[in-house]
Amino acid sequence: MFEQALPFSVVVITLLGFLLITLFLFYLVKKFKDK
């Protein structure tokens, strides 16, 4: 019922944005660990 209240494009953009943020944070953690 909650998914039907939101447009499919909004859900996809939100998931892609969350994935990009997760990958960016993982990159920062890996970069700091290499030092």
NUSEMI-862578 format. One record per atom (N, C-alpha, C): residue in three letters; atom name; x negated, z, y. Coordinates in Angstrom, 2 decimals. Each point is the difference from the previous one (the first is absolute). Example, Ala and Ser with C-alpha at 12.3 -4.5 7.8 and 13.67 -1.06 7.14 Angstrom:
(torvo "Ala"; "N"; (-13.19; 7.80; -5.69));
(torvo "Ala"; "CA"; (0.89; 0.00; 1.19));
(torvo "Ala"; "C"; (-0.90; 0.00; 1.20));
(torvo "Ser"; "N"; (0.35; -0.72; 1.05));
(torvo "Ser"; "CA"; (-0.82; 0.06; 1.19));
(torvo "Ser"; "C"; (0.77; 0.73; 1.09));
END
This chain:
(torvo "Met"; "N"; (-0.84; 0.00; -1.21));
(torvo "Met"; "CA"; (0.84; 0.00; 1.21));
(torvo "Met"; "C"; (-0.87; 0.00; 1.26));
(torvo "Phe"; "N"; (-1.15; 0.68; -0.07));
(torvo "Phe"; "CA"; (-0.89; 0.05; 1.16));
(torvo "Phe"; "C"; (-0.68; -1.35; 0.21));
(torvo "Glu"; "N"; (-0.38; -0.67; -1.11));
(torvo "Glu"; "CA"; (-0.65; -1.30; 0.13));
(torvo "Glu"; "C"; (0.94; -1.04; 0.60));
(torvo "Gln"; "N"; (1.31; 0.10; -0.33));
(torvo "Gln"; "CA"; (0.96; -0.97; 0.52));
(torvo "Gln"; "C"; (0.21; 0.17; 1.51));
(torvo "Ala"; "N"; (-0.28; 1.18; 0.52));
(torvo "Ala"; "CA"; (0.20; 0.24; 1.43));
(torvo "Ala"; "C"; (-1.10; -0.66; 0.84));
(torvo "Leu"; "N"; (-1.15; -0.29; -0.64));
(torvo "Leu"; "CA"; (-1.11; -0.62; 0.73));
(torvo "Leu"; "C"; (-0.15; -1.46; -0.42));
(torvo "Pro"; "N"; (-0.37; -0.87; 0.93));
(torvo "Pro"; "CA"; (-0.29; -1.39; -0.34));
(torvo "Pro"; "C"; (-1.21; -0.08; -0.93));
(torvo "Phe"; "N"; (0.00; -1.00; -0.88));
(torvo "Phe"; "CA"; (-1.10; -0.12; -0.97));
(torvo "Phe"; "C"; (-1.33; -0.21; 0.71));
(torvo "Ser"; "N"; (0.01; -0.76; 1.11));
(torvo "Ser"; "CA"; (-1.25; -0.28; 0.72));
(torvo "Ser"; "C"; (-0.60; 1.27; 0.58));
(torvo "Val"; "N"; (0.85; 0.92; 0.46));
(torvo "Val"; "CA"; (-0.50; 1.26; 0.56));
(torvo "Val"; "C"; (-0.68; 0.82; -1.09));
(torvo "Val"; "N"; (0.59; 0.01; -1.19));
(torvo "Val"; "CA"; (-0.59; 0.75; -1.11));
(torvo "Val"; "C"; (-1.35; -0.59; -0.38));
(torvo "Val"; "N"; (-0.09; -1.33; -0.05));
(torvo "Val"; "CA"; (-1.26; -0.66; -0.37));
(torvo "Val"; "C"; (-1.08; 0.28; 1.04));
(torvo "Ile"; "N"; (0.35; -0.11; 1.28));
(torvo "Ile"; "CA"; (-0.97; 0.25; 1.08));
(torvo "Ile"; "C"; (-0.48; 1.45; -0.04));
(torvo "Thr"; "N"; (0.92; 0.93; -0.26));
(torvo "Thr"; "CA"; (-0.37; 1.42; -0.08));
(torvo "Thr"; "C"; (-0.96; 0.24; -1.15));
(torvo "Leu"; "N"; (0.28; -0.60; -1.17));
(torvo "Leu"; "CA"; (-0.87; 0.17; -1.16));
(torvo "Leu"; "C"; (-1.37; -0.62; 0.25));
(torvo "Leu"; "N"; (-0.03; -1.18; 0.63));
(torvo "Leu"; "CA"; (-1.28; -0.65; 0.29));
(torvo "Leu"; "C"; (-0.81; 0.82; 1.00));
(torvo "Gly"; "N"; (0.68; 0.54; 1.00));
(torvo "Gly"; "CA"; (-0.70; 0.83; 0.99));
(torvo "Gly"; "C"; (-0.57; 1.25; -0.64));
(torvo "Phe"; "N"; (0.78; 0.62; -0.89));
(torvo "Phe"; "CA"; (-0.48; 1.20; -0.70));
(torvo "Phe"; "C"; (-1.19; -0.33; -0.88));
(torvo "Leu"; "N"; (0.04; -1.17; -0.64));
(torvo "Leu"; "CA"; (-1.11; -0.42; -0.87));
(torvo "Leu"; "C"; (-1.26; -0.25; 0.83));
(torvo "Leu"; "N"; (0.16; -0.64; 1.16));
(torvo "Leu"; "CA"; (-1.16; -0.26; 0.85));
(torvo "Leu"; "C"; (-0.62; 1.30; 0.50));
(torvo "Ile"; "N"; (0.84; 0.97; 0.38));
(torvo "Ile"; "CA"; (-0.51; 1.29; 0.46));
(torvo "Ile"; "C"; (-0.74; 0.72; -1.13));
(torvo "Thr"; "N"; (0.55; -0.07; -1.21));
(torvo "Thr"; "CA"; (-0.64; 0.65; -1.15));
(torvo "Thr"; "C"; (-1.36; -0.63; -0.28));
(torvo "Leu"; "N"; (-0.07; -1.33; 0.04));
(torvo "Leu"; "CA"; (-1.27; -0.69; -0.25));
(torvo "Leu"; "C"; (-1.00; 0.32; 1.11));
(torvo "Phe"; "N"; (0.46; 0.09; 1.25));
(torvo "Phe"; "CA"; (-0.89; 0.30; 1.12));
(torvo "Phe"; "C"; (-0.56; 1.41; -0.12));
(torvo "Leu"; "N"; (0.85; 0.97; -0.39));
(torvo "Leu"; "CA"; (-0.47; 1.38; -0.18));
(torvo "Leu"; "C"; (-1.00; 0.07; -1.15));
(torvo "Phe"; "N"; (0.28; -0.74; -1.09));
(torvo "Phe"; "CA"; (-0.92; -0.02; -1.14));
(torvo "Phe"; "C"; (-1.35; -0.59; 0.40));
(torvo "Tyr"; "N"; (0.03; -1.03; 0.87));
(torvo "Tyr"; "CA"; (-1.23; -0.62; 0.49));
(torvo "Tyr"; "C"; (-0.80; 0.98; 0.85));
(torvo "Leu"; "N"; (0.69; 0.78; 0.85));
(torvo "Leu"; "CA"; (-0.69; 0.97; 0.85));
(torvo "Leu"; "C"; (-0.63; 1.10; -0.85));
(torvo "Val"; "N"; (0.72; 0.48; -1.02));
(torvo "Val"; "CA"; (-0.54; 1.05; -0.87));
(torvo "Val"; "C"; (-1.22; -0.51; -0.74));
(torvo "Lys"; "N"; (0.07; -1.24; -0.50));
(torvo "Lys"; "CA"; (-1.13; -0.58; -0.72));
(torvo "Lys"; "C"; (-1.19; -0.20; 0.94));
(torvo "Lys"; "N"; (0.28; -0.38; 1.25));
(torvo "Lys"; "CA"; (-1.06; -0.24; 0.97));
(torvo "Lys"; "C"; (-0.72; 1.31; 0.34));
(torvo "Phe"; "N"; (0.78; 1.09; 0.17));
(torvo "Phe"; "CA"; (-0.62; 1.29; 0.33));
(torvo "Phe"; "C"; (-0.76; 0.56; -1.19));
(torvo "Lys"; "N"; (0.46; -0.28; -1.23));
(torvo "Lys"; "CA"; (-0.70; 0.51; -1.18));
(torvo "Lys"; "C"; (-1.33; -0.71; -0.22));
(torvo "Asp"; "N"; (-0.09; -1.25; 0.48));
(torvo "Asp"; "CA"; (-1.24; -0.76; -0.18));
(torvo "Asp"; "C"; (-1.12; 0.53; 0.89));
(torvo "Lys"; "N"; (0.35; 0.66; 1.11));
(torvo "Lys"; "CA"; (-1.03; 0.50; 0.91));
(torvo "Lys"; "C"; (-0.76; 1.16; -0.63));
END
